[in-house]
Amino acid sequence: MKKNYRIALLFNANKAYDRQVIKGVGEYLQATQCDWDIFFEENFCTNLAKIKDWVGDGIIADLDDPEIKLLVSTLNIPVVGVGGSYENEKDYPNVPYIGTDNKNLVETAFLHLMDKGLENFAFYSLPDGPTNRWASEREKAFNAMLTREHYSGSIYKGNRTTAENWQYDMNRLADWLQRLPTPIGIIAVTDARARHLLQVCEHLELMVPDKIAIIGIDNEELTRYLTRVSLSSVGQGCKAMGYAAAKMLHQKLLKPVDEALSANNQAASTAQAVQHPRIIIPASKVFERQSSDFQAINDPLVIRAMHYIRNNAYNGIKVDQVLDHLRVSRSNLESRFKDERGHSVHQEIHNAKLKRACQLLNSTTIAIAEIPDLCGYPSLQYMYTVFKKDIEMTPKEYRMINLLE
């Protein structure tokens, strides 16, 4: 008779990372139609005090949480762990494990910034602590990249922000940012930390990405909507991790009992540690948006013009407004733009509007009829004409193609 398994998920789904892992578990269940009853607290957080009394067949757990890691070590049912990767082999838990490749995540972000032509780098991390070991691994990876590529850099840990210390911490972050050389590329250990950088840069009038290019890690959907400048981010393969964890647990549950007992007895008799399976999942890709769209420009006037255009093109500005803002003649700015950018100021405004329209079509569900007004186009018909001429498809066709990718 086919058994119905009871599986507990020990995650705190207030984190983007955990939510994506859980989605991956769900994708495995949908794909295989396996008979699992999933136990998950209704508030999507783990109640450690009660889980000890839970009677079930298996667990998938976030073992970056030291309390959860300690708890599962006392249980006598199959456990598959999910968490970060580690430089030191001894730091891995003694259970089957699916890890996110911390080194690869940072290398991917670093190379993205390097490819932009940047030569100064910094890393905004988290304070040391038992729950932040994965962040420490990312710091190590950043330092390793600096050494490998022969650059120097800066790391700022800050504090874990709360309502009480928020303003103090943002002031200290501002102090650090103002001491950094520019132009510079900054990797934030998470998208949440990247959001701090974007907000402080705006208050300090530090131009992003012209002076400070920023990239986070997570590609967290919610964070993208909480800042005026859209955030570039490295996507973790979290859904792939959840899928692999569910598959690994399923295989363990289906393994014949006598075979499992034999393996355990053999391990005990030889007094050697069990070699559990382990899979490390690399970064998915860089999701490039405005915050890291750095272009190596030497002329400070063109840099200021580019920053003004990026932030105001969607207001329907014309070349005259750019000139008024900079207090410079048209011939002067056009000549310098031609030298640095190879095209006119008008073309730069046009490109900025089109890029914003593409971004809104690609990453939001905003009705197409509303997008022209958000991008500075005079009408929907005008936007359609621009798309047909520049992209050779309609806005609707562009959105559909990107939805399929």
FENMO-V5301 format. One line per field, one symbol per residue. ss: DSSP state (@ for helix, = for strand, . for the rest). A space follows every 50 residues. Layout:
ss=???
This chain:
ss=....======.....@@@@@@@@@@@@@@@@@...====........@@@ @......=====...@@@@@@@.....=======....@@@....===== .@@@@@@@@@@@@@@.....====.....@@@@@@@@@@@@@@@@@@@@. ..====.........@@@@@@@@@@@@@@....=====..@@@@@@@@@@ @@@@.......======...@@@@.......====..@@@@@@@@@@@@@ @@@@..@@@@@@@@@@@@@@.......====...===..@@@.......@ @@@@@@@@@@@@@@@...@@@@@@@@...@@@@@@@@@@@@...@@@@@@ @@@@@@@@@@@@@....@@@@@@@@....@@@@@@@@@@@....@@@@@@ @@@@.
